[in-house]
């Protein structure tokens, strides 16, 4: 019999996928994306912006059954990663009370103001090191309080999927740090913050370490031969932590760019950096797989270009590779975008927002139609590369960590034009890592944990597994 397979579930705000790692030989793994499906916020009008959890679960069930059909050798483990901050409120039988709110719901903004009237932003950052932004779970939970929602236990969305699969209700550490409610010194929930805000600490799930084994899958899945002996593993449940875990280095003076819908630029530190200057520069401190801290700041990445293409949907004939190549042929733009402009955060008519910023600066707006898409793309790519350069310089100054190379993960690793611009501006070599790095990291944590007796998985063992998976292509 072949070595048992592994399954990785990766939840994305735009698409979700179920992947299968199998061994073609005892030394060579292969990763296949077995099931992929689109995802998007679900606007319920007066009911708020939510996620269609029922549809997500139906699609995941189909993906898991497809994996069972393709893995007669059996599946040793299942891990789940996804975006952070959003959570599911549960009834007394562990079932969702309602479709979970999306982090884009406008209720978060007044909740953030209300929280800061009790605990000022600078005090929050000093306590947790988490970037102040309205999407954070702390503000969402306070929005529930303001709405007088009845008390209920809750669980973050990736961990809810594990719970749905049969695991107890838990909070994996890397994902929990995104709540803005974890004390990075004690690596536990901050009882002081829960108390100050009148939030129920008993409703929060128990915190566990990355790599913890959570028991078998639920009974109906165990009835399938492939899942008869499958363990649920708390991989790095946050997709960024998982993506960085997919980089095949445990130590060294490297920075990372997690490049996708959003771009996250940072480095792995041994301890949080919670200075006033780090707060002013919008850097955050989040849990890393295997210990350590992901210290980075976020930029609106390929979001801008995707929103432009969505706006031109009816007339858009560009493929992304053709658009990148067309942008490469253009001269550099006359000015760069300020990517920190809050106007870029919301979905909608992005070409108009880009031009509004240009007009405010006294610049000529770009032509509005899809025929000008290469000019918009060029402007976005040059602006991103310059922002990467600035963020890496800021990070080095804040932490004293010298940076000798940049590792790019996520879909943006395929954008050779953007990578070349980044390398030119920073003067640092850019290494293209996996476009599906969150899946690689998910598998690496599972594989490392299943080879150990202990739930504590060291960073070097995760990196070793990621190195072994680095050359494996994920094919639909």
C-alpha positions, 0 to 999 in steps of 0.5 A: 500500500502507498503511504496515506494521503493528506487533504488540505481545505483552503478557504478564500474570500474569492475562491475555495479549494480542496486539495489532495497530497498523494505519493507517486513514489515513497520519495515523491509527493504530488498535489492535486486540486480536486475541487475548487469553487467560487466564493464571495460576500453575500449581501443580505440587505438589511441582514448585513453582508455575510457568507453563504455558509450552507453553500460553502459546506455543501461544496466542501462535502463534495470535495471531500467525497471526491478526495475519498474516491481518488485516495484508495490508500486512505487519508491520514490527515485533514487540515483547514486554512482560511481568512481570519477575523470572521467567526460563526456563532453557535447554538447549544448543539454546536450548529450555526445560529446564522450565516456568519457576518463578512468582515466587509459589513459596515457594522464594524465601523461604529463598533470600532469607534465604540471600542476605542472610546473604552480602550484607545487604539494605542492601548490596544496595539500596546496590548496585542500588537495587532494592526488597528482596522475595522475588520478585526474580530474584536470590533465584530464581537462588540458589534454583536454586543451593540446589537444586543445579540443573545450570548452564544459561543463562537468559533473562527471560520476555519476552525468551524470547518474543523468543528463541522468535520468532527473536532472540538470547538477550538481556536488555533493560535495563528488564527486567534491572533487576528482577533485583536484579543490575544496577549502575545506575551502569554499566548492566551486570550487577554482577560483584561480586554474581554473584561474592559469591553464587557465581552464574555470570555467563556464564549471564546474557544480554547486556544491550542497550538499550531499542529495539534491533533484534534481526533478523528473525522465525524462518523459519516465520513469515517464510513468512507474507507479513505477516511476510516483512520483520518485525523483532523489536524489544526494546521496554521488555520490562518491562510497567511500563516500557512502561506509563510509556513510554505516558504522552505526556510525556518531562519535567515534574513529574508522578507516575505510578500504574500501577494494576492488580492491583498499584499502582505509585506513583512518578516518572521521575528522572534518576538512582537514589535509593538512600538509607537512607530510600528503602530504609526507605520501600520505594521501588525504582529501575528502568530507564525507556525512553529512559533515566532511572529509574522510582522507585516503591513498590508497593501491592497494588492491585486484587489485594485486590478481585479476591481477594475476588470470586474467594472469592465466585465461586459467589455473585458477581453483581457487575460491576466498574462496578456494584460501583464505583458501589455503593461510591461511594454509601456513606459513608467507612469507619470506618478504613483498611487497612494495605496493607503487611500481608504477609497481603495478598500471598498468594492466598486468602480475602481477606475473612477477612484484611481482617477479621483486620486489623480485629479486631486493631485493635479494629474490627467485622469486615465481614459476610463474604458477597458482599452486603457487596461494596460495603463491601469495595470502598469500604474498599479504594478509600479505603485505596488513595487514602490510600496513593497520597497517602502514597507521593507525599508520601514520594517528593517528600520523598526526591527533592526533585521537586515533583509537579504532577499525577498520570498514571494508567495501566492498568485502574485509570484507568477507576475514576473513583471511585478517581481522584476519591478520589485527586485529593481527597486529594492536591490534585493533578489526576489525568489518566486515561491509557490503560488499555492503556498497556503496549501503547501504550508497546510500540508507541511504542518500536517505532515510534520505533525503526523511524523511526531508524537507531540503536538508542538511542531518546530519551525525547522521541521515545517520548513523541511516538509515545505522544501520537499513540497516546493517543486510540486505543481498543483494541477486542477 
